[in-house]
Amino acid sequence: MRQIWIISKRELQSFFDSLTAYIMLIAFLGFSGLFTWLYGSDIFFVKQASLQAFFGVSYWTLFFFIPALTMRQFAEENKTGTIELLLTRPVNDWQVISGKFLATLLLIGIALAFTIPYYFTVARLGNIDHGATIMGYFGLLLISATYISIGLFASSISNNQIVGFLLALAISILFHFVFGFLSTAASGLISEILYFLSLGAHFESVSRGVVDSKDLIYFISIIFISLVGTEAVLQKNRI
């Protein structure tokens, strides 16, 4: 655990040293604030003391931002050869992967923490559903962890950051749109399976405050499979 924490701190520090963290935080707060308070289906437009507008905007903002954060995690180290140096140290592949995963999740957690004033502001405007709000934040962390695991896998199989970014987006689009679209075209059991694989349906359920074991199993399965895939790529690169 100590090794994972050391790697996490190093990776988190690298985000701030390269200004990536500052750019991400400013852009995330700018986009989410604009569409939550001033534009489109904002809080004043829907006339409800609810952060659903914020959760909807954040859902799509993180869809693009997280691949941009993860694209360099392994691709840059593969390109410069520092991944080989890292793997020769007394750490195993899982500790390296977990450290990078945790660092990115912490950065997303910091970004979401900066939006907590949204909650207190909306709570002063009316009777906010506290349970649904907490689950909305929980849903954003779950979907962020899913994007991060997919992004790490995409980054691990390439030496090019742009390829890692585009591949992570392509895999995410598969879960966001393709499975949902195919489920409407299919029927019976096939349609149900494809709908279950659609990521949006699971996030919508959690963000409404409904905690279903099927949703948790879905997110945890994608995270686990993606991280196992990343570990397999690192093992292959050792040979």
C-alpha positions as CSV (number, residue, x, y, z in Angstrom):
1,M,0.0,0.0,0.0
2,R,2.9,2.3,0.8
3,Q,4.3,1.9,-2.7
4,I,0.9,2.7,-4.3
5,W,0.6,5.9,-2.2
6,I,4.2,6.9,-3.2
7,I,3.4,6.4,-6.9
8,S,0.1,8.2,-6.5
9,K,1.7,11.3,-4.9
10,R,4.3,11.3,-7.7
11,E,1.7,11.2,-10.4
12,L,-0.5,13.7,-8.7
13,Q,2.4,16.1,-8.3
14,S,3.3,15.6,-12.0
15,F,-0.2,16.8,-12.9
16,F,0.3,20.0,-11.0
17,D,4.0,20.4,-12.2
18,S,2.9,20.3,-15.9
19,L,-0.1,22.7,-15.3
20,T,-2.4,19.9,-16.5
21,A,-4.2,19.9,-13.2
22,Y,-4.7,23.7,-13.2
23,I,-6.0,23.6,-16.8
24,M,-8.3,20.7,-16.0
25,L,-9.7,22.3,-12.9
26,I,-10.3,25.7,-14.5
27,A,-11.9,24.1,-17.6
28,F,-14.1,21.7,-15.6
29,L,-15.3,24.4,-13.2
30,G,-15.9,26.8,-16.2
31,F,-17.9,24.4,-18.2
32,S,-19.9,23.0,-15.3
33,G,-20.5,26.4,-13.9
34,L,-21.6,27.9,-17.2
35,F,-24.1,25.2,-18.0
36,T,-25.3,24.7,-14.4
37,W,-26.0,28.3,-13.7
38,L,-26.2,30.4,-16.8
39,Y,-27.0,28.5,-20.0
40,G,-29.3,25.8,-21.4
41,S,-31.3,23.7,-18.9
42,D,-29.7,25.5,-16.0
43,I,-31.0,25.6,-12.4
44,F,-33.0,28.8,-12.9
45,F,-34.6,27.4,-16.1
46,V,-35.9,24.2,-14.5
47,K,-36.9,26.2,-11.4
48,Q,-36.0,23.3,-9.0
49,A,-33.6,23.1,-6.1
50,S,-31.6,20.3,-7.8
51,L,-28.1,19.7,-9.1
52,Q,-29.3,17.4,-11.9
53,A,-28.2,20.0,-14.4
54,F,-24.7,20.0,-12.9
55,F,-24.5,16.2,-12.9
56,G,-25.6,16.0,-16.6
57,V,-23.0,18.6,-17.6
58,S,-20.3,16.9,-15.6
59,Y,-21.1,13.5,-17.1
60,W,-20.2,14.8,-20.5
61,T,-17.3,17.1,-19.4
62,L,-15.6,14.2,-17.7
63,F,-16.2,12.0,-20.8
64,F,-13.7,14.2,-22.7
65,F,-11.4,15.4,-19.9
66,I,-10.4,12.1,-18.4
67,P,-9.0,10.6,-21.6
68,A,-6.9,13.8,-21.8
69,L,-5.6,13.1,-18.3
70,T,-4.8,9.4,-18.8
71,M,-3.4,9.5,-22.3
72,R,0.1,10.3,-21.1
73,Q,0.1,7.9,-18.1
74,F,1.7,5.0,-19.9
75,A,2.1,6.2,-23.5
76,E,4.7,8.9,-22.5
77,E,6.6,6.5,-20.3
78,N,6.5,3.8,-23.1
79,K,7.9,6.4,-25.5
80,T,10.7,7.7,-23.2
81,G,11.5,4.3,-21.8
82,T,10.9,5.4,-18.2
83,I,8.3,2.7,-17.7
84,E,11.1,0.1,-17.9
85,L,13.0,2.0,-15.2
86,L,9.9,2.2,-13.1
87,L,9.2,-1.5,-13.4
88,T,12.7,-2.5,-12.4
89,R,12.1,-0.9,-9.0
90,P,10.8,-3.0,-6.1
91,V,7.2,-2.5,-7.2
92,N,4.9,-4.8,-9.1
93,D,2.7,-4.0,-12.1
94,W,-0.5,-3.8,-10.0
95,Q,1.1,-1.2,-7.6
96,V,2.1,1.0,-10.6
97,I,-1.3,0.7,-12.2
98,S,-3.1,1.3,-8.9
99,G,-0.9,4.3,-8.1
100,K,-1.7,6.0,-11.5
101,F,-5.4,5.1,-11.2
102,L,-5.6,6.6,-7.7
103,A,-3.7,9.7,-8.6
104,T,-6.1,10.5,-11.5
105,L,-9.2,9.7,-9.3
106,L,-7.8,12.0,-6.6
107,L,-7.5,14.8,-9.1
108,I,-11.2,14.3,-10.2
109,G,-12.1,14.2,-6.5
110,I,-10.4,17.6,-6.0
111,A,-12.3,19.0,-9.0
112,L,-15.7,17.8,-7.6
113,A,-14.8,19.1,-4.2
114,F,-14.6,22.6,-5.7
115,T,-18.2,22.3,-6.8
116,I,-19.6,21.6,-3.2
117,P,-20.4,25.4,-2.9
118,Y,-23.0,24.6,-5.7
119,Y,-24.7,22.3,-3.3
120,F,-24.9,24.9,-0.5
121,T,-26.1,27.6,-2.9
122,V,-28.9,25.4,-4.3
123,A,-29.8,24.3,-0.8
124,R,-30.5,27.9,0.1
125,L,-32.8,28.3,-2.9
126,G,-35.2,25.5,-2.0
127,N,-35.6,22.0,-0.5
128,I,-32.9,20.0,-2.2
129,D,-32.9,16.2,-2.2
130,H,-29.8,15.5,-0.1
131,G,-29.8,11.8,-0.8
132,A,-30.1,12.2,-4.6
133,T,-27.3,14.9,-4.5
134,I,-24.9,12.6,-2.6
135,M,-25.7,9.7,-5.0
136,G,-25.1,12.1,-7.9
137,Y,-21.6,12.8,-6.7
138,F,-21.1,9.1,-6.0
139,G,-22.2,8.4,-9.6
140,L,-19.7,10.9,-11.0
141,L,-16.9,9.2,-9.0
142,L,-18.0,5.8,-10.3
143,I,-18.1,6.9,-13.9
144,S,-14.8,8.7,-13.5
145,A,-13.2,5.6,-12.2
146,T,-14.6,3.7,-15.2
147,Y,-13.2,6.3,-17.6
148,I,-9.8,6.3,-15.9
149,S,-9.5,2.5,-16.1
150,I,-10.4,2.6,-19.8
151,G,-8.0,5.5,-20.3
152,L,-5.1,3.6,-18.6
153,F,-5.7,0.6,-20.7
154,A,-5.7,2.7,-23.9
155,S,-2.6,4.5,-22.9
156,S,-0.7,1.3,-22.0
157,I,-1.0,-0.1,-25.5
158,S,0.5,2.9,-27.3
159,N,3.6,5.0,-27.4
160,N,1.6,8.0,-28.7
161,Q,-0.5,10.1,-26.4
162,I,-2.9,11.1,-29.1
163,V,-3.5,7.5,-30.1
164,G,-4.1,6.7,-26.4
165,F,-6.6,9.6,-26.2
166,L,-8.5,8.6,-29.3
167,L,-8.6,5.0,-28.4
168,A,-10.0,5.8,-24.9
169,L,-12.7,7.9,-26.5
170,A,-13.5,5.2,-29.0
171,I,-14.0,2.6,-26.2
172,S,-16.1,5.0,-24.2
173,I,-18.2,5.8,-27.2
174,L,-18.8,2.1,-27.6
175,F,-20.2,1.9,-24.1
176,H,-22.1,5.2,-24.4
177,F,-23.7,5.1,-27.8
178,V,-23.1,1.9,-29.7
179,F,-24.5,-0.6,-27.2
180,G,-27.5,1.6,-26.5
181,F,-28.2,2.1,-30.2
182,L,-27.8,-1.6,-31.0
183,S,-30.2,-2.5,-28.1
184,T,-33.0,-0.6,-29.8
185,A,-32.4,-2.4,-33.0
186,A,-32.2,-5.9,-31.4
187,S,-34.9,-7.7,-29.6
188,G,-35.3,-10.2,-26.7
189,L,-32.4,-11.4,-24.7
190,I,-29.8,-9.8,-27.1
191,S,-31.5,-6.4,-26.6
192,E,-31.5,-6.8,-22.8
193,I,-27.8,-7.7,-22.8
194,L,-26.8,-4.8,-25.1
195,Y,-28.9,-2.4,-22.9
196,F,-27.2,-3.7,-19.8
197,L,-23.8,-2.9,-21.4
198,S,-24.9,0.7,-22.1
199,L,-23.1,3.0,-19.6
200,G,-25.6,5.8,-19.7
201,A,-28.5,3.8,-18.3
202,H,-26.5,2.8,-15.2
203,F,-25.3,6.3,-14.5
204,E,-28.8,7.7,-14.9
205,S,-30.0,5.2,-12.3
206,V,-27.3,6.1,-9.8
207,S,-27.6,9.9,-10.4
208,R,-31.3,9.7,-9.5
209,G,-30.4,8.3,-6.1
210,V,-31.3,4.7,-6.9
211,V,-28.6,2.3,-5.8
212,D,-28.9,-1.0,-7.6
213,S,-26.5,-3.9,-7.1
214,K,-26.6,-4.4,-10.9
215,D,-25.2,-0.9,-11.5
216,L,-22.4,-1.3,-9.0
217,I,-21.5,-4.7,-10.5
218,Y,-21.5,-3.1,-14.0
219,F,-19.1,-0.3,-13.0
220,I,-16.8,-2.5,-10.9
221,S,-16.6,-5.1,-13.7
222,I,-15.5,-2.6,-16.4
223,I,-13.0,-1.1,-14.0
224,F,-11.6,-4.5,-13.1
225,I,-11.5,-5.8,-16.6
226,S,-9.8,-2.6,-17.9
227,L,-7.1,-2.7,-15.2
228,V,-6.5,-6.4,-15.7
229,G,-6.1,-5.6,-19.4
230,T,-3.6,-2.9,-18.5
231,E,-1.6,-5.3,-16.3
232,A,-1.6,-7.9,-19.2
233,V,-0.1,-5.3,-21.5
234,L,2.6,-4.4,-19.0
235,Q,3.4,-8.1,-18.6
236,K,3.7,-8.5,-22.3
237,N,6.0,-5.5,-22.6
238,R,8.3,-7.1,-20.1
239,I,8.9,-10.1,-22.4
